[in-house]
Amino acid sequence: MLHLRVICPEEDTDEILALLEEEPGATHITVARGSAVEPAGDVVQADIARESANEVLDQLHELRIEFRGAITLVPIETVLSEAARGAERAAPGDPDDSVVWEELISRTREESTLNVTFLAFLTIACLLASVGIVTDSPVTIVGAMVVGPEFGPLAALAVAVARRKFSLARRSLLALVIGFPFAIVVAAVATLVAKLLGWVGLDTIEDLHQVDFIYRVGLSSFIVALLAGAAGMLALVSAKSAALVGVFISVTTVPAAGFTAVAATLGDWRVALMSALQLGVNLTGIVIAAIAVLLLQRTHEARDRAATRRLRRSSAPTRRR
């Protein structure tokens, strides 16, 4: 269940109450007239089934409430109510299969912002990958995969394409286009310093056995990226964080960036180019699969919305009585 709070001008209150009362997946509807101070107006609250969230939010958008008031939607961890269970049963579909688009857009926008924190995590991940490469340590490579924050802007880019949010696309592309080169340059400088100090040499790249899979590009690389992108987006829309961590350690994006930095610094341009290609293939595969998942979700959502509208029409006479 999700808790909805709407601050609205008093002239819109009755219409909002009516649309909530007609929504099969809405319950616990309350109103406090004149209680909102900033922005001034009434406060309407309700608990709604996750499957009904998009329909309700679309109707509120049509009233342009976000420009004259406010809309807040938060998840409910625990609710003990037969009315709530009835609303969940009445809403067509399954909660785990429902994507609340505004929630997803908000989350991915936050995780795709180019800021100091994003650059720091990506740089640390590339440095960890570089250490794992020169020490031929798969464990360190896995650590770099987990630390890397790159799935945020990749998911945001997929959402932007699926929902045609061009501002979100620009934000995510900016994070990727600036973030990866910055992290690679820092990793290259660190590798150069290590080389000057005599800690690493060219044979470090040539004698790799445990982590050489990172730069070996092939069909399997693209397949793994597609599967990781699909699993990652499913984990994101269903809030399955454990599955999302599994995605991080299955695809070699950050390690490929680290390999590019190390190989270029040590003068092995063949491996550097192959690593850069691996990075590009993995990023592209993740985005393609994530977009496909979201488009399938939209098709599924359209079917559930049609069922909701039929249910609303059939229950309207009963509600009026």
C-alpha positions in Angstrom: 0.0 0.0 0.0 1.0 3.6 -0.5 -0.1 6.7 1.5 -1.3 9.6 -0.6 -1.4 13.2 0.8 -2.8 16.0 -1.3 -2.7 19.7 -0.5 -5.2 21.4 -2.7 -7.2 24.6 -3.1 -10.6 24.2 -1.5 -12.4 24.4 -4.9 -10.7 21.2 -5.9 -11.3 19.2 -2.8 -14.7 17.7 -3.7 -13.5 16.6 -7.1 -10.4 14.9 -5.5 -12.6 13.2 -2.9 -14.9 12.0 -5.7 -12.1 10.5 -7.8 -10.7 8.7 -4.7 -14.1 7.4 -3.8 -14.5 6.0 -7.3 -11.1 4.3 -7.2 -11.5 0.6 -6.2 -7.9 0.5 -4.9 -8.3 3.6 -2.5 -9.4 3.4 1.1 -9.0 5.3 4.4 -10.0 8.5 2.7 -9.8 11.6 5.0 -10.1 15.3 4.6 -9.0 18.2 6.8 -10.5 21.4 5.3 -8.5 24.6 5.7 -5.7 22.8 7.6 -2.9 23.5 5.1 -0.9 26.7 5.7 1.8 26.7 3.0 0.5 26.2 0.4 -2.9 27.2 1.8 -5.9 24.9 1.3 -7.3 21.6 2.3 -5.5 18.3 3.0 -6.9 15.1 1.5 -5.3 11.8 2.5 -5.9 8.2 1.4 -4.2 4.8 1.3 -4.1 3.3 -2.2 -3.1 0.0 -3.6 0.2 0.2 -5.5 -1.6 -1.0 -8.7 -3.9 2.1 -8.5 -1.2 4.7 -8.0 -0.6 5.7 -11.6 -4.3 6.1 -12.4 -4.8 8.3 -9.3 -1.7 10.4 -10.0 -2.7 10.9 -13.6 -6.1 12.3 -12.6 -4.4 14.6 -10.1 -2.0 15.8 -12.8 -5.0 16.6 -15.0 -6.2 18.9 -12.2 -2.7 20.5 -12.1 -2.6 20.0 -8.3 1.2 20.0 -8.3 1.2 23.6 -9.5 -1.3 24.9 -7.0 -0.7 22.6 -4.1 1.3 19.4 -3.4 1.2 15.6 -3.9 3.1 13.3 -1.6 3.2 9.5 -2.0 5.1 7.3 0.4 5.1 3.5 1.0 3.4 2.0 4.0 5.4 -0.6 5.7 2.6 -2.1 7.8 -1.2 -1.6 7.7 -3.7 -3.6 9.7 -7.0 -3.0 8.1 -9.6 -5.2 6.4 -10.5 -2.1 4.3 -6.9 -2.0 3.0 -6.9 -5.7 2.2 -10.2 -5.2 0.4 -8.7 -2.3 -1.7 -5.7 -4.4 -2.6 -7.9 -7.3 -3.7 -10.1 -4.9 -5.7 -7.2 -3.3 -7.6 -6.4 -5.4 -10.7 -2.9 -6.7 -11.0 -0.2 -7.6 -8.5 1.7 -5.1 -6.4 5.1 -6.5 -7.3 4.3 -6.2 -11.0 3.3 -2.5 -10.7 5.5 0.4 -11.6 4.7 3.7 -10.0 6.2 5.9 -12.7 6.5 9.1 -10.6 8.3 7.2 -7.9 10.6 5.6 -10.4 11.4 8.9 -12.1 12.1 10.6 -8.8 14.4 7.8 -7.6 16.4 7.6 -10.8 16.6 11.4 -11.1 18.2 11.4 -7.7 20.6 8.6 -8.4 21.7 10.0 -11.8 22.7 13.4 -10.6 26.3 14.4 -11.4 27.6 15.6 -8.0 30.7 15.1 -5.8 29.3 12.0 -4.2 28.6 10.3 -7.6 32.1 11.1 -8.8 33.7 10.0 -5.6 32.0 6.6 -5.6 32.8 6.0 -9.3 36.4 7.1 -8.9 36.9 4.9 -5.8 35.3 2.0 -7.8 37.7 2.5 -10.7 40.7 2.8 -8.3 39.6 -0.5 -6.6 39.3 -2.1 -10.1 42.8 -0.8 -10.9 44.2 -2.4 -7.7 42.4 -5.6 -8.5 43.9 -5.6 -12.0 47.5 -5.0 -11.1 47.3 -7.6 -8.2 45.3 -10.0 -10.4 42.6 -10.2 -7.6 39.1 -11.1 -8.6 37.9 -10.4 -5.0 39.0 -6.7 -5.4 37.3 -6.6 -8.8 34.0 -7.7 -7.2 34.4 -5.0 -4.6 34.8 -2.4 -7.3 31.6 -3.7 -9.0 29.6 -3.3 -5.8 30.9 0.2 -5.1 30.2 1.5 -8.6 27.2 3.8 -8.8 26.8 3.6 -12.6 23.5 1.7 -12.7 21.7 4.8 -11.4 22.2 7.0 -14.5 21.9 3.9 -16.8 18.5 3.2 -15.2 17.6 6.9 -15.5 18.4 6.9 -19.2 16.2 3.9 -19.7 13.3 5.5 -17.9 13.9 8.7 -19.8 13.6 6.9 -23.1 10.5 4.8 -22.0 8.7 7.9 -20.6 10.2 10.5 -23.1 11.6 12.6 -20.2 14.3 14.4 -22.1 15.5 16.4 -19.1 16.2 13.2 -17.3 18.0 11.8 -20.3 20.3 14.8 -20.4 21.0 14.5 -16.7 21.9 10.8 -16.9 24.0 11.2 -20.0 25.9 14.1 -18.4 26.7 11.9 -15.4 28.0 9.1 -17.6 29.9 11.2 -20.1 31.7 13.2 -17.4 31.8 10.6 -14.7 33.6 7.7 -16.5 36.3 9.8 -18.2 37.0 11.6 -14.9 37.3 8.3 -13.0 39.5 6.8 -15.7 41.8 9.8 -15.7 42.2 9.6 -11.9 42.8 5.9 -12.1 45.4 6.4 -14.9 47.2 9.0 -12.8 47.3 6.7 -9.8 48.6 3.9 -12.0 51.3 6.2 -13.5 52.4 7.2 -10.0 52.6 3.5 -9.0 54.6 2.8 -12.2 57.1 5.6 -11.5 57.5 4.2 -8.0 58.2 0.8 -9.5 55.1 -0.9 -8.0 53.8 -2.1 -11.4 55.2 -2.9 -14.8 54.1 -3.9 -18.2 54.3 -7.6 -17.2 51.4 -6.9 -14.8 49.1 -6.8 -17.7 50.6 -9.6 -19.8 50.7 -12.1 -16.9 47.1 -11.7 -15.8 45.1 -14.9 -15.4 42.3 -14.3 -13.0 40.9 -11.0 -14.3 41.7 -11.1 -18.0 38.0 -11.8 -18.7 37.3 -8.1 -18.2 38.7 -7.0 -21.5 37.7 -10.0 -23.6 34.8 -8.7 -25.7 32.4 -11.2 -27.2 28.8 -12.2 -27.7 28.7 -13.5 -24.1 29.6 -10.0 -22.9 26.6 -8.5 -24.6 24.3 -11.3 -23.4 25.4 -10.8 -19.8 24.9 -7.0 -20.1 21.3 -7.6 -21.4 20.5 -10.0 -18.6 22.0 -7.7 -16.0 20.1 -4.7 -17.4 16.8 -6.6 -17.3 17.4 -8.0 -13.8 18.6 -4.6 -12.6 15.5 -2.8 -13.8 13.2 -5.5 -12.4 15.0 -5.2 -9.1 14.6 -1.4 -9.2 10.9 -1.3 -10.0 10.1 -4.0 -7.4 12.5 -2.6 -4.7 14.4 -5.9 -4.5 17.7 -4.5 -3.3 19.4 -7.9 -2.9 18.8 -8.6 -6.5 20.2 -5.2 -7.5 23.4 -6.0 -5.7 23.6 -9.2 -7.7 23.4 -7.2 -10.9 26.3 -5.0 -9.8 28.6 -8.0 -9.5 27.6 -9.7 -12.8 28.6 -7.1 -15.3 32.0 -5.5 -15.8 31.4 -1.8 -16.4 33.6 -0.3 -13.7 36.3 -3.0 -14.0 36.5 -2.3 -17.8 37.0 1.4 -17.1 39.7 0.5 -14.6 41.4 -1.8 -17.1 41.3 1.0 -19.7 43.1 3.3 -17.4 45.8 0.7 -16.3 46.4 -0.6 -19.8 46.7 2.9 -21.4 49.1 4.0 -18.6 51.3 1.0 -19.1 51.3 1.4 -22.9 49.3 -1.7 -23.8 46.9 0.1 -26.2 45.4 -3.1 -27.6 44.1 -4.0 -24.2 43.1 -0.4 -23.5 40.9 -0.3 -26.6 39.4 -3.7 -25.9 38.5 -2.6 -22.4 37.0 0.6 -23.7 34.9 -1.5 -26.2 33.9 -3.8 -23.4 32.7 -0.8 -21.4 30.7 0.5 -24.3 29.1 -2.9 -25.0 28.1 -3.4 -21.4 26.6 0.1 -21.0 24.7 -0.2 -24.2 23.4 -3.7 -23.4 22.2 -2.7 -19.9 20.3 0.3 -21.3 18.6 -1.7 -24.1 17.4 -4.4 -21.7 16.2 -1.9 -19.1 14.2 -0.1 -21.8 12.7 -3.4 -23.0 11.6 -4.2 -19.4 9.9 -0.8 -19.0 8.1 -1.1 -22.3 6.8 -4.5 -21.3 5.7 -3.0 -17.9 3.8 -0.2 -19.8 1.9 -2.8 -21.8 1.1 -4.7 -18.6 0.0 -1.5 -16.9 -2.3 -0.5 -19.8 -4.1 -3.9 -19.4 -4.5 -3.3 -15.7 -5.8 0.2 -16.2 -8.4 -1.0 -18.6 -9.5 -3.5 -16.0 -9.6 -0.8 -13.3 -11.8 1.5 -15.5 -14.3 -1.4 -16.1 -14.4 -2.1 -12.4 -15.0 1.5 -11.6 -17.9 1.7 -14.1 -19.4 -1.4 -12.7 -19.2 -0.3 -9.1 -20.3 3.3 -9.6 -24.0 2.6 -9.1 -23.3 0.7 -5.9 -21.1 3.5 -4.6 -23.8 6.1 -5.3 -26.4 4.1 -3.4 
